[in-house]
Amino acid sequence: MIKRKKKLVTAESCTGGNIAAKLTKISGASEYFQGGIVCYSNNFKENLLSVAPKTLEVQGAVSRETVIEMAKGALQYADYSIAVSGIAGPLGGTKEKPVGTVWAAMGEKNGRVLSGLIPMGHKKTRKAIIEKTSCFMIGAFFIYLTRGEDVLSN
């Protein structure tokens, strides 16, 4: 990112800023990391990231469509974006969207957006979901940047 003179922003719901926290633990992150938006509420998703109210109403905050719009909206602040929205639990899960359902997207100024469900496996505690989501997305972003591979879309 530094060599390419590119900037990154995060738009985080279920991780509560954990991705941004991990990125800023590394010295020199200010060279490429613009910041993070913790957007727990639909109001923040709409007003800070331009997520359409209709998307939230029809698809819900935890959906592929919402994270795609979050990732696109975050691109007003940087060249690349990472967006996540999910149900970290222990409350909030439903039959259709159980605890551990996490949608994620990565956006790029050129218009490309990758999105998918993050595989949680059997460990579905709140702490594990937040940690797995954060590490998965940082890894997926790194692989995309260095190898051009999409490990997120499914």
C-alpha positions as CSV (number, residue, x, y, z in Angstrom):
1,M,0.0,0.0,0.0
2,I,2.8,2.4,0.9
3,K,4.7,1.7,-2.4
4,R,1.5,2.1,-4.4
5,K,0.6,5.3,-2.5
6,K,-2.9,3.9,-1.8
7,K,-5.1,4.4,1.2
8,L,-7.5,2.0,3.0
9,V,-10.6,2.6,5.1
10,T,-12.7,0.1,7.1
11,A,-16.4,0.1,7.6
12,E,-17.2,-2.2,10.5
13,S,-20.3,-3.3,12.2
14,C,-20.0,-6.6,14.0
15,T,-16.3,-6.2,14.6
16,G,-16.7,-2.9,16.4
17,G,-13.4,-1.5,15.0
18,N,-11.3,-4.6,15.6
19,I,-10.0,-4.6,12.1
20,A,-8.9,-1.0,12.4
21,A,-7.3,-1.7,15.8
22,K,-5.3,-4.6,14.3
23,L,-4.1,-2.5,11.4
24,T,-3.0,0.4,13.6
25,K,-1.0,-1.9,15.9
26,I,1.6,-2.1,13.1
27,S,4.0,0.8,13.0
28,G,3.7,2.9,9.8
29,A,0.0,2.2,9.4
30,S,-0.7,5.9,9.1
31,E,1.0,5.8,5.7
32,Y,-1.8,3.8,4.2
33,F,-4.7,3.6,6.7
34,Q,-7.1,6.5,6.6
35,G,-9.3,5.3,9.5
36,G,-12.4,3.2,10.3
37,I,-16.1,3.8,10.6
38,V,-17.8,1.7,13.2
39,C,-21.4,1.7,11.9
40,Y,-23.5,-0.4,14.2
41,S,-26.7,1.5,13.5
42,N,-28.6,1.6,10.2
43,N,-28.6,5.4,10.6
44,F,-24.8,5.4,10.4
45,K,-24.7,3.0,7.5
46,E,-27.1,5.3,5.6
47,N,-25.6,8.6,6.5
48,L,-21.8,7.9,6.6
49,L,-21.6,5.1,3.9
50,S,-24.6,5.9,1.7
51,V,-26.3,2.5,2.2
52,A,-29.8,2.8,0.7
53,P,-32.6,2.6,3.2
54,K,-34.4,0.2,0.9
55,T,-31.5,-2.2,1.0
56,L,-31.5,-2.2,4.8
57,E,-35.3,-2.6,4.8
58,V,-35.5,-5.4,2.2
59,Q,-32.2,-7.2,2.7
60,G,-31.3,-6.3,6.2
61,A,-28.1,-4.9,7.8
62,V,-26.6,-8.4,7.6
63,S,-26.6,-9.1,3.9
64,R,-24.3,-9.2,0.8
65,E,-26.1,-6.2,-0.6
66,T,-25.5,-4.1,2.5
67,V,-21.8,-4.8,2.8
68,I,-21.3,-4.1,-0.9
69,E,-23.0,-0.7,-0.4
70,M,-20.9,-0.2,2.7
71,A,-17.7,-1.0,0.8
72,K,-18.7,1.3,-2.0
73,G,-19.7,4.1,0.3
74,A,-16.4,3.9,2.2
75,L,-14.5,4.4,-1.0
76,Q,-15.3,8.1,-0.7
77,Y,-12.6,8.2,1.9
78,A,-9.9,6.0,0.4
79,D,-8.7,3.9,-2.6
80,Y,-9.6,0.5,-1.0
81,S,-12.2,-0.5,1.6
82,I,-13.0,-3.4,3.8
83,A,-16.6,-3.7,5.1
84,V,-18.2,-6.2,7.5
85,S,-21.7,-6.7,9.0
86,G,-22.8,-9.7,10.9
87,I,-24.3,-11.3,14.0
88,A,-21.6,-11.7,16.6
89,G,-24.0,-12.9,19.3
90,P,-24.8,-14.2,21.7
91,L,-28.1,-12.5,20.9
92,G,-29.6,-11.4,17.6
93,G,-29.5,-14.5,15.6
94,T,-32.5,-16.0,13.8
95,K,-33.1,-19.2,11.9
96,E,-32.4,-17.4,8.6
97,K,-29.4,-15.5,10.0
98,P,-27.9,-17.4,13.0
99,V,-25.2,-16.1,15.2
100,G,-21.9,-16.3,13.2
101,T,-23.4,-15.1,10.0
102,V,-21.0,-12.5,8.7
103,W,-21.0,-10.9,5.3
104,A,-18.0,-9.0,4.1
105,A,-16.8,-7.0,1.1
106,M,-13.7,-5.4,-0.2
107,G,-13.9,-2.4,-2.6
108,E,-11.5,-0.7,-4.9
109,K,-11.8,2.7,-6.5
110,N,-11.7,1.1,-10.0
111,G,-15.2,-0.2,-9.2
112,R,-14.4,-3.8,-8.3
113,V,-16.1,-5.1,-5.2
114,L,-15.6,-8.6,-3.8
115,S,-18.1,-10.0,-1.3
116,G,-19.0,-13.2,0.5
117,L,-19.9,-15.0,3.7
118,I,-17.0,-15.5,6.1
119,P,-16.8,-19.2,7.1
120,M,-17.0,-19.5,10.9
121,G,-16.6,-23.2,11.5
122,H,-17.9,-24.5,14.8
123,K,-16.5,-21.8,17.2
124,K,-19.2,-19.2,17.5
125,T,-18.6,-17.3,20.6
126,R,-18.7,-13.5,20.2
127,K,-15.0,-13.1,20.8
128,A,-14.2,-15.9,18.3
129,I,-16.5,-14.4,15.6
130,I,-15.0,-10.9,16.0
131,E,-11.4,-12.3,15.9
132,K,-12.0,-14.7,13.0
133,T,-13.7,-12.0,11.0
134,S,-11.0,-9.5,11.6
135,C,-8.1,-11.8,10.8
136,F,-9.9,-13.3,7.8
137,M,-10.5,-9.9,6.2
138,I,-7.0,-8.6,6.8
139,G,-5.7,-11.9,5.3
140,A,-8.1,-11.7,2.3
141,F,-7.2,-8.2,1.6
142,F,-3.4,-8.9,1.8
143,I,-3.9,-11.9,-0.6
144,Y,-5.9,-9.8,-3.0
145,L,-3.3,-7.0,-3.0
146,T,-0.2,-9.2,-3.3
147,R,-1.5,-12.0,-5.6
148,G,-4.7,-10.6,-7.1
149,E,-6.6,-13.6,-5.7
150,D,-10.2,-13.4,-4.5
151,V,-10.5,-15.7,-1.4
152,L,-13.7,-13.8,-0.2
153,S,-16.3,-14.3,-2.9
154,N,-18.6,-17.3,-2.7
